């Protein structure tokens, strides 16, 4: 994890709007998304290979990045997570730069990560609900996302 990656995130997420470049905003969104998804993956105290595969695939598809770049995002997110994670700041960064449909898709990925080990830990359920709320999704929208993922997995 590089100091440069963390610096890019904080510059993109915390700098006043007039000082942020489009690249800063994009980097902040990518890193914040990876961080909240990684936090969901670790909610049951483990990060399985299935969760890693789903997380990397989503980051690659959503942000059109290589597997190597997706791994760098996860590494940066893991560093942030191990120091401290500010869910409000991260979700605010995503909320301000993503459409409703994009935020719903992120919540669906959260549920896919939760279901990837065939066991739902109580904290995982709580954390997805919290993140969905912070992303500005109403409860019924979060439930619809959960049900859609359950239907996908059957």
N, C-alpha and C positions, 0 to 999 in steps of 0.2 A: 504494500500500500504506500503510495507516495504522498508526501506532503503537498505536492502540486495538485493531486486529485482532490484532497480535502479543501485546499485553498480555492480551487475552481468552484467547488460546491458552495462554500460559504460566500464567495463573491457573487455567485449567481443567485443565491437564495436570500441573502441578507442585505446586499447593497441597495441603495436607493435606485428606483427605476431608471432615472436618467443616467446612472453610471453602469447599468447592466447592458451588456451586448446580447444579441440573440443567441450567441454561442454560450454565454454565461447562463442564460435562462434555460437553454436546452440541457446543459450539463447538470444544472440544479434539478431539473425534472427527472432526468435519468437516474441520478444518484439517489434522490429522494424515493423514487419508485422502487429501486433495488433495495434500499434500506428498509422500507416498510414491509416489502414482501419477504425479505430475509428475516425480519423480526417475527413475522407470522410463521415462517418455516421453523424457527427455533422455539416457538411458543410451547411446544411439548418437550423442551430440553434436548431435542436432537434434530439434526439436519441430515435427512436421509439422501441416498443417491437419487431416489425418485423425485424428491423435492428439488434437489439441485438441477436435475435434468429439466424439470418443468420451468424452474426459474430462469435458467439460461436460455431455454427455447423462447420463453415469453420476451425476455429482454432483447434477444436477437431479432425477433419478429417485430416487436413494437417500435424499436428504435433503429432498425435496419443496421445493426452492427454485427461484427464478426464474433465468433465464439470467444476469441481472445479478449476483445473489448468488453463483452458481456461478463467475462470472468474478472476483468479489472473493476468493473462496476460493483460486482459482488464483493470483491476484496475491499474496496473503499467503503462499501456499506457495512461490511463486517467490522472494519476498524471503527467506524462511527458507532456501531452497535456496542462494541466492547468498551468504549469509553463512556458514552452516555447517548441516549437516543431521545430526541425531542419530537414526539409524535405530532404535536400541533404544528411545529415549524415545517416538518417534512410534508405533512398532508396539505398545509397551506400552500407550499410551493407547487405541489401537484394540482391542487384545486384551482389555483390562479392561472395555470398554463394548460389545463386539460378540459375537454368538453365533458358534458354529462355522460355521453356514451363511452368515452375513454375511461372515466372514473368507474363506471359500472363494470367495464372489462377488467380493470385492475382488481375490483372486488371479486369478480369471478375467478381470477387467478389466485386470489387469497384462498377461496374455497377449494380450488383444485389442489393447492398445496396442503391444505388441512386434510383433505380426503385421500391424499396420495399414499398415506401409510395405513389406510383402512381403519383408523382409530381416531375419533375426535376427542381430544383432550378438552376439558372444561375451559381452560385458559385460552385455547385457540378460538373457541366460539366467542368468548368475551372480547378478545382482541380484534377479531374481524368486525364484530358489531361496533366496537369503539372506532376503528379506522374508517369504517363506512360512514359513521356519523361525522367524523372529522373531515371526510372528503365531501361532505355536504349531501349525502344520500339519505333519503327518508327511510325509515325502518322497512316499509313495505317493498321498497326498491331493493334493499339488501336481501330481504327474504326471497324476492323473485330471482335474484342472482343466484342465491343458494339453491333454490329449487331447479333452476336451469342447469346448474352444474351437476346436481344429483341425477337429473334426467339424462344428461350426457354420459354419465358414468355407468348407467344401467345397460 
